Amino acid sequence: MKLKNKLKIYNYARILSLSVFLLAFLVIIGWILDIPLLKSIMPDYISMKLNTALCFIIMSTSLILETFPKKRTIVILLNVFVATLCILTYSQEVFGYDLGLDQLIIMDLDAISDKSPYPGRMSPITAILFTILSLGLILQRYINKSLIVIQYAFNLVTIMAIIALIGYLYNAPEFYTLSFLTSMAVHTSLGFLLLSIAMSLLHPHLGIMGILTGDKVGNSIARQLFSKICIVIFVFTYLRYLSHKHKLVDTEFGTALLTISFILVSLLIIWEATENINKKDARKRLAEEHFRLVVESAPNALIMSDGSGTIRLVNEQAEKMFGYKRENFIGQKVELIVPNSIKSTHHHNRNGYHKAPSNRYFGAGSELYAKRSDNSEFPVEIGLTPIRTENGTMVLASIIDITKRKKQESIINQQVIELKIKNQEMEQFNYIASHDLQEPLRTLSNYIMLLEEDYPEQINDEIKIHLKTMENAVSRMNLLVRSILDFGRLGRDKKLEYIDSKTIVEDVLCDLSSLINSTGATIIIDTDLPKFNGYEIEFRQLFQNLINNALKFRKKDVPVEINIGCTMVENKYEFYVKDNGIGINTRYNNRVFEIFKRLNKESEFKGDGIGLANCKKIAEMHGGKIWVESTLGIGSTFKFTTSKIK
């Protein structure tokens, strides 16, 4: 039973126990203040004895404590006291001696005046019922396997209390005296009815209470029919009793009228119950149909099994995936689709899962296989979901055939290997090519130097100009070769670490302090700069290139102003470097990041045309991108993003 329902039922038990406590408390007040109404309800009825009221007080208190686990010792002591008192009381009745228990607290003056042989003594049937209830509460914690016997004992007390109350209702003394025993007071009968029902609620799944408190369809029907039929029976039989007592109709007609009325009303009750059941059944069928449609339309193979591993449900995808018909699935163990190599150990894993069922996923990043009807094996991913039902915990397995994915992963892995080989070959080619290019450049540079040193008298001004042009061309070529090497090596030995972008920017500004001072630039850091996981050397180079460009591409006679900052945009850091320089024509906003792309003459601005290409590569290394927002003649804002790399 669910914990929520159990707590709710325990609350009902506490309410009933409290009602018995209040009833007994009023009777005790009646004995103390000598109020006949509280002692016997009606003038002609017998009274509830003081010992009976005290037993009800103790029993109701112990029952309330029973619903709190930490109070069990007190419960046992209280019930031992009640059982002992009632056994001694009954033994007085059987063996004819008087222990003085009956009037130990208050004298029963009414019984003495009526010359009762045992004034103040509870009736034997009362003592017996108290003994049954108290011993039941004691023994239930020691004989768990026989709880049903104790529950039936509680049910017996309930039935006897109902019989006594019916006797009072229809003025049939044989019912509340039970023919051979002393009479039981009407409110004593009511107290036993409430107390025994409360005790039955301690184990609501057993005995008669199990019929009325369950959550199945049959239990719902039982609750509806039992309560309504009981009311009808009591009302009709009481009307029959009154008509017979006052001779309103003769016996034959009254009996026939009672029979017809009961049949008609019973039909109405059954009709109403049937309608309710049919509505619930229709809702259940609709829910089952929706569930079936969901299961059948699922893209994955779905297999539901019970706690023993027996397959109870499969969908069409499971039939297609494993090659079995539905009827060949149902009733079989899940080991039917488990590869032979692990079948012997699978049931141990299954039993372990059922001890602590939870949502689990298997197969991702590991080799997990299933078996088809032809014994062929294929890779799968499996998700397990426990489903709690009336018949225990079921497990719904969602199975995905990842054969195609494995093939694609194999192809991708092969391509990655090939790409690594190609990259290595490209790096080697770059190195060799740059070396082979640099060697003739060095030779050419040496020859120029030799000509200048060995034949100074033969070199006129025109030849000097030509040699200088050649020397500049060689220098530019050397610079380009070194830039190509740097671009190829960028990020090769990258090391991910926790970096402080503020410290990096401050270091870059310190490195460029000479250039900053010579240009009279003002550099402002607008915002706090974040700390995150990144590549420190490359990130430093990125800022160095952008700030250096902002200083380089400045307007004449205009003080340089550079703003640096960072904002959070869509869970990414967006950095910016803003200047008031010469700006860029918007049609070149993308082309500036291409390698060796220059927008200005070398005579105006020195450079190799590779700095922004490096910036683009570094931004992409950090999971981001770089772009420029610029207006020609006004200034540029270079922005780049970085992901929160883990």
KOLZAZA-45043 format. One record per residue (C-alpha): residue in one letter; x, y, z. Coordinates in steps of 0.2 Angstrom, whole numbers, padded with zeros to 4 digits, always signed. Layout:
N
AXYZ ...
END
This chain:
646
M+0000+0000+0000 K+0006+0017-0004 L+0013+0027+0010 K+0001+0042+0007 N-0014+0030+0008 K-0007+0022+0024 L-0005+0038+0033 K-0023+0043+0028 I-0030+0027+0035 Y-0020+0029+0051 N-0028+0046+0052 Y-0045+0038+0051 A-0040+0025+0065 R-0034+0040+0076 I-0051+0049+0074 L-0061+0033+0078 S-0050+0030+0093 L-0052+0048+0099 S-0071+0046+0097 V-0070+0031+0109 F-0059+0041+0121 L-0072+0055+0122 L-0087+0043+0124 A-0078+0034+0138 F-0073+0051+0146 L-0091+0057+0146 V-0096+0040+0155 I-0083+0043+0168 I-0089+0061+0171 G-0107+0053+0172 W-0100+0041+0186 I-0091+0055+0195 L-0106+0067+0195 D-0119+0054+0195 I-0127+0059+0179 P-0138+0044+0173 L-0140+0050+0155 L-0121+0048+0153 K-0120+0032+0161 S-0134+0023+0152 I-0141+0034+0138 M-0159+0029+0141 P-0168+0027+0158 D-0172+0008+0155 Y-0155+0004+0147 I-0141-0004+0157 S-0126+0007+0161 M-0108+0006+0155 K-0098+0001+0170 L-0084+0012+0176 N-0071-0002+0173 T-0078-0003+0155 A-0075+0016+0153 L-0058+0015+0160 C-0053+0001+0148 F-0060+0011+0133 I-0049+0025+0139 I-0034+0014+0140 M-0037+0005+0124 S-0041+0020+0113 T-0025+0029+0120 S-0015+0013+0116 L-0022+0012+0099 I-0017+0031+0095 L+0000+0027+0101 E+0001+0011+0090 T+0001+0023+0075 F+0017+0031+0081 P+0031+0018+0079 K+0042+0025+0094 K+0028+0022+0107 R+0026+0003+0105 T+0033-0002+0123 I+0019+0009+0131 V+0006+0001+0120 I+0011-0016+0126 L+0010-0011+0144 L-0007-0003+0142 N-0014-0018+0134 V-0007-0030+0146 F-0015-0021+0160 V-0032-0021+0151 A-0031-0040+0147 T-0026-0044+0165 L-0041-0034+0172 C-0053-0042+0160 I-0047-0059+0162 L-0048-0057+0181 T-0065-0050+0179 Y-0071-0065+0169 S-0063-0077+0181 Q-0074-0069+0195 E-0089-0073+0184 V-0084-0091+0181 F-0077-0096+0198 G-0089-0086+0209 Y-0077-0076+0219 D-0075-0057+0221 L-0058-0049+0220 G-0065-0031+0224 L-0061-0025+0207 D-0078-0020+0202 Q-0081-0005+0214 L-0063-0001+0218 I-0065+0017+0213 I-0083+0021+0214 M-0098+0012+0222 D-0112+0007+0210 L-0126+0013+0221 D-0139+0009+0207 A-0134-0009+0206 I-0134-0011+0225 S-0151-0003+0226 D-0157-0015+0213 K-0149-0030+0223 S-0138-0034+0209 P-0127-0049+0214 Y-0111-0041+0206 P-0113-0022+0207 G-0100-0012+0196 R-0095-0027+0186 M-0093-0026+0167 S-0103-0040+0158 P-0093-0056+0153 I-0096-0052+0135 T-0088-0035+0137 A-0073-0043+0146 I-0071-0056+0133 L-0071-0043+0119 F-0058-0032+0128 T-0047-0047+0130 I-0048-0051+0112 L-0044-0033+0107 S-0030-0031+0119 L-0021-0048+0116 G-0023-0044+0097 L-0014-0028+0099 I+0000-0036+0109 L+0002-0052+0098 Q+0001-0043+0081 R+0019-0037+0082 Y+0026-0055+0086 I+0016-0066+0074 N+0017-0057+0057 K+0013-0073+0047 S-0003-0075+0056 L-0009-0057+0056 I-0025-0063+0046 V-0030-0072+0062 I-0029-0057+0072 Q-0038-0047+0059 Y-0052-0059+0059 A-0053-0058+0078 F-0055-0039+0076 N-0068-0042+0063 L-0077-0054+0075 V-0078-0040+0088 T-0085-0028+0075 I-0099-0041+0070 M-0103-0044+0089 A-0105-0025+0092 I-0116-0023+0077 I-0127-0038+0083 A-0129-0029+0100 L-0133-0013+0092 I-0146-0021+0081 G-0153-0029+0096 Y-0155-0011+0104 L-0162-0004+0088 Y-0176-0017+0086 N-0178-0020+0104 A-0172-0038+0104 P-0163-0042+0120 E-0157-0058+0114 F-0145-0049+0103 Y-0137-0038+0115 T-0137-0051+0129 L-0131-0065+0117 S-0144-0076+0125 F-0131-0084+0138 L-0122-0068+0144 T-0126-0053+0154 S-0132-0038+0144 M-0119-0026+0136 A-0124-0007+0137 V-0128+0002+0121 H-0114+0014+0121 T-0102+0000+0126 S-0108-0009+0110 L-0105+0007+0100 G-0087+0009+0108 F-0083-0009+0103 L-0089-0005+0085 L-0078+0010+0083 L-0063+0003+0092 S-0063-0014+0083 I-0065-0004+0066 A-0050+0007+0071 M-0039-0008+0075 S-0044-0017+0059 L-0037-0001+0050 L-0020-0005+0057 H-0019-0019+0043 P-0032-0013+0031 H-0027-0025+0017 L-0032-0040+0028 G-0049-0048+0032 I-0066-0039+0029 M-0057-0022+0030 G-0046-0027+0015 I-0062-0029+0004 L-0068-0011+0009 T-0051-0002+0008 G-0043-0008-0007 D-0040+0002-0023 K-0046-0011-0036 V-0062-0010-0045 G-0070-0024-0034 N-0066-0014-0019 S-0074+0001-0026 I-0090-0009-0030 A-0090-0017-0012 R-0089+0000-0004 Q-0103+0007-0014 L-0115-0008-0012 F-0111-0012+0006 S-0114+0006+0013 K-0130+0008+0003 I-0137-0009+0005 C-0134-0008+0024 I-0144+0009+0025 V-0158+0001+0015 I-0159-0014+0026 F-0159-0004+0042 V-0172+0008+0036 F-0184-0005+0028 T-0182-0017+0043 Y-0185-0003+0055 L-0201+0003+0046 R-0206-0015+0045 Y-0203-0016+0064 L-0214+0000+0067 S-0228-0006+0056 H-0229-0023+0065 K-0227-0015+0082 H-0241-0002+0079 K-0251-0015+0069 L-0252-0004+0053 V-0252-0019+0042 D-0253-0038+0044 T-0238-0049+0045 E-0240-0057+0028 F-0243-0040+0019 G-0228-0032+0028 T-0216-0046+0024 A-0221-0045+0006 L-0220-0026+0005 L-0203-0027+0013 T-0197-0040+0000 I-0203-0030-0015 S-0196-0014-0008 F-0179-0022-0005 I-0178-0030-0022 L-0183-0013-0031 V-0171-0003-0021 S-0157-0016-0023 L-0160-0015-0042 L-0158+0004-0042 I-0142+0002-0031 I-0135-0011-0043 W-0140-0001-0058 E-0131+0014-0052 A-0116+0004-0047 T-0116-0004-0064 E-0117+0013-0073 N-0102+0019-0062 I-0092+0003-0066 N-0096+0004-0085 K-0090+0022-0085 K-0074+0018-0076 D-0072+0003-0088 A-0074+0014-0103 R-0061+0026-0096 K-0050+0012-0093 R-0052+0005-0110 L-0049+0022-0118 A-0033+0024-0107 E-0028+0007-0113 E-0031+0011-0131 H-0021+0027-0129 F-0007+0017-0121 R-0007+0004-0135 L-0007+0018-0148 V+0008+0026-0140 V+0017+0010-0138 E+0013+0004-0156 S+0018+0021-0163 A+0035+0022-0154 P+0050+0023-0165 N+0059+0011-0153 A+0056-0007-0149 L+0047-0007-0132 I+0046-0023-0121 M+0038-0023-0104 S+0042-0037-0092 D+0037-0041-0074 G+0048-0044-0059 S+0052-0062-0064 G+0058-0056-0081 T+0043-0063-0090 I+0038-0053-0106 R+0020-0046-0104 L+0020-0033-0119 V+0029-0029-0135 N+0026-0017-0149 E+0027-0019-0168 Q+0045-0012-0168 A+0050-0026-0157 E+0043-0039-0168 K+0053-0031-0183 M+0069-0029-0174 F+0070-0046-0166 G+0061-0056-0179 Y+0048-0064-0167 K+0029-0064-0168 R+0020-0056-0154 E+0014-0073-0148 N+0031-0079-0147 F+0037-0065-0136 I+0023-0065-0123 G+0026-0077-0108 Q+0044-0079-0112 K+0059-0073-0102 V+0068-0057-0107 E+0084-0069-0109 L+0076-0073-0126 I+0084-0058-0133 V+0100-0059-0123 P+0116-0065-0132 N+0121-0082-0127 S+0138-0076-0120 I+0130-0066-0106 K+0113-0076-0104 S+0120-0086-0088 T+0123-0070-0078 H+0109-0059-0085 H+0096-0065-0072 H+0107-0060-0058 N+0108-0042-0065 R+0090-0042-0068 N+0086-0047-0050 G+0098-0034-0044 Y+0089-0020-0054 H+0072-0025-0047 K+0079-0023-0029 A+0081-0004-0032 P+0072+0000-0049 S+0075+0017-0056 N+0077+0025-0073 R+0093+0018-0081 Y+0102+0019-0098 F+0114+0006-0105 G+0124+0005-0121 A+0130+0023-0123 G+0149+0022-0124 S+0150+0003-0122 E+0147-0012-0132 L+0130-0019-0128 Y+0122-0032-0140 A+0105-0040-0142 K+0100-0056-0151 R+0088-0059-0165 S+0078-0074-0168 D+0091-0081-0180 N+0104-0079-0166 S+0113-0065-0175 E+0118-0051-0163 F+0118-0032-0166 P+0123-0017-0155 V+0109-0008-0145 E+0106+0005-0133 I+0093+0001-0119 G+0083+0013-0108 L+0074+0005-0093 T+0059+0013-0084 P+0051+0005-0069 I+0032+0006-0069 R+0022+0002-0053 T+0006-0007-0056 E-0007-0016-0046 N+0002-0032-0050 G+0019-0026-0045 T+0033-0017-0053 M+0035-0019-0072 V+0050-0013-0082 L+0048-0005-0099 A+0063-0007-0110 S+0066+0005-0124 I+0078-0003-0137 I+0087+0006-0151 D+0096-0003-0165 I+0112+0007-0167 T+0120-0004-0181 K+0119+0011-0193 R+0126+0023-0180 K+0141+0011-0176 K+0145+0010-0195 Q+0144+0029-0196 E+0155+0031-0181 S+0167+0018-0188 I+0168+0029-0204 I+0170+0045-0195 N+0184+0037-0184 Q+0193+0032-0199 Q+0191+0049-0207 V+0197+0057-0191 I+0213+0046-0192 E+0215+0050-0210 L+0213+0069-0206 K+0226+0068-0193 I+0238+0059-0205 K+0234+0073-0218 N+0237+0086-0205 Q+0253+0079-0201 E+0258+0078-0219 M+0252+0096-0221 E+0263+0102-0207 Q+0278+0092-0213 F+0275+0100-0230 N+0273+0117-0223 Y+0290+0115-0214 I+0299+0108-0229 A+0291+0121-0241 S+0296+0135-0229 H+0313+0128-0227 D+0315+0126-0246 L+0309+0144-0248 Q+0319+0152-0235 E+0335+0144-0242 P+0335+0153-0259 L+0330+0169-0250 R+0345+0168-0239 T+0356+0164-0254 L+0349+0179-0263 S+0351+0190-0248 N+0369+0185-0246 Y+0373+0189-0264 I+0365+0206-0262 M+0376+0209-0247 L+0392+0202-0256 L+0389+0214-0271 E+0387+0229-0259 E+0403+0224-0250 D+0414+0218-0264 Y+0410+0230-0278 P+0406+0246-0270 E+0414+0257-0283 Q+0404+0249-0297 I+0387+0251-0289 N+0380+0268-0294 D+0364+0276-0286 E+0352+0267-0299 I+0360+0250-0295 K+0358+0254-0276 I+0340+0257-0278 H+0337+0241-0287 L+0347+0231-0274 K+0337+0240-0260 T+0321+0235-0269 M+0327+0217-0270 E+0332+0217-0252 N+0315+0223-0247 A+0306+0210-0257 V+0317+0196-0249 S+0312+0203-0232 R+0294+0203-0236 M+0295+0185-0242 N+0304+0180-0227 L+0291+0188-0216 L+0277+0179-0226 V+0285+0162-0224 R+0287+0164-0205 S+0269+0170-0204 I+0263+0154-0214 L+0273+0144-0201 D+0265+0153-0187 F+0248+0151-0194 G+0250+0132-0196 R+0257+0130-0179 L+0243+0140-0170 G+0234+0129-0158 R+0245+0114-0161 D+0251+0113-0143 K+0236+0121-0135 K+0233+0119-0116 L+0216+0121-0109 E+0217+0130-0092 Y+0208+0142-0081 I+0212+0159-0086 D+0209+0177-0080 S+0205+0188-0096 K+0207+0204-0086 T+0225+0199-0081 I+0229+0194-0099 V+0223+0211-0106 E+0233+0220-0093 D+0249+0210-0098 V+0246+0214-0116 L+0244+0233-0112 C+0260+0232-0102 D+0269+0224-0117 L+0262+0237-0129 S+0266+0252-0117 S+0279+0259-0127 L+0268+0260-0143 I+0253+0266-0132 N+0264+0280-0125 S+0271+0285-0142 T+0254+0286-0150 G+0246+0295-0134 A+0232+0282-0134 T+0219+0281-0120 I+0213+0264-0117 I+0198+0260-0106 I+0192+0244-0099 D+0173+0246-0098 T+0167+0231-0089 D+0174+0217-0078 L+0182+0204-0088 P+0178+0186-0084 K+0188+0170-0079 F+0185+0155-0089 N+0193+0139-0096 G+0203+0144-0111 Y+0220+0143-0120 E+0230+0157-0112 I+0244+0159-0125 E+0232+0160-0140 F+0220+0171-0130 R+0234+0183-0127 Q+0239+0183-0145 L+0221+0187-0150 F+0220+0203-0139 Q+0238+0208-0144 N+0233+0208-0162 L+0217+0217-0160 I+0224+0231-0149 N+0240+0232-0160 N+0228+0235-0175 A+0218+0248-0166 L+0234+0258-0162 K+0241+0255-0180 F+0226+0260-0190 R+0223+0277-0182 K+0218+0293-0189 K+0231+0307-0190 D+0231+0321-0178 V+0216+0312-0168 P+0220+0305-0151 V+0218+0286-0150 E+0204+0280-0139 I+0201+0261-0137 N+0188+0253-0126 I+0188+0235-0121 G+0174+0225-0112 C+0164+0210-0111 T+0145+0205-0110 M+0136+0189-0108 V+0126+0184-0123 E+0116+0168-0125 N+0127+0159-0112 K+0143+0165-0121 Y+0156+0178-0117 E+0156+0192-0130 F+0172+0202-0129 Y+0174+0218-0139 V+0189+0230-0144 K+0182+0247-0150 D+0193+0261-0158 N+0191+0278-0166 G+0203+0274-0180 I+0201+0275-0199 G+0187+0262-0200 I+0183+0249-0213 N+0172+0249-0228 T+0157+0238-0223 R+0159+0227-0239 Y+0176+0221-0233 N+0169+0216-0215 N+0171+0198-0219 R+0186+0198-0231 V+0197+0206-0217 F+0199+0189-0209 E+0205+0181-0224 I+0224+0176-0224 F+0236+0189-0232 K+0221+0200-0236 R+0226+0218-0235 L+0215+0233-0237 N+0228+0247-0237 K+0245+0250-0245 E+0260+0243-0237 S+0268+0260-0238 E+0254+0267-0227 F+0253+0253-0214 K+0266+0239-0212 G+0260+0221-0209 D+0259+0204-0216 G+0240+0202-0218 I+0239+0187-0207 G+0235+0195-0189 L+0216+0195-0191 A+0216+0177-0199 N+0225+0171-0183 C+0212+0180-0173 K+0198+0171-0182 K+0207+0154-0179 I+0209+0158-0161 A+0191+0163-0158 E+0185+0147-0167 M+0197+0137-0155 H+0187+0144-0141 G+0170+0138-0148 G+0166+0156-0154 K+0167+0167-0169 I+0174+0185-0173 W+0167+0199-0183 V+0169+0218-0185 E+0156+0232-0185 S+0164+0247-0193 T+0160+0264-0201 L+0173+0270-0213 G+0182+0286-0206 I+0174+0284-0189 G+0181+0268-0181 S+0179+0249-0179 T+0172+0238-0166 F+0180+0220-0166 K+0169+0207-0157 F+0172+0189-0153 T+0164+0176-0143 T+0170+0161-0132 S+0160+0147-0126 K+0161+0141-0107 I+0173+0127-0112 K+0174+0113-0099 
END
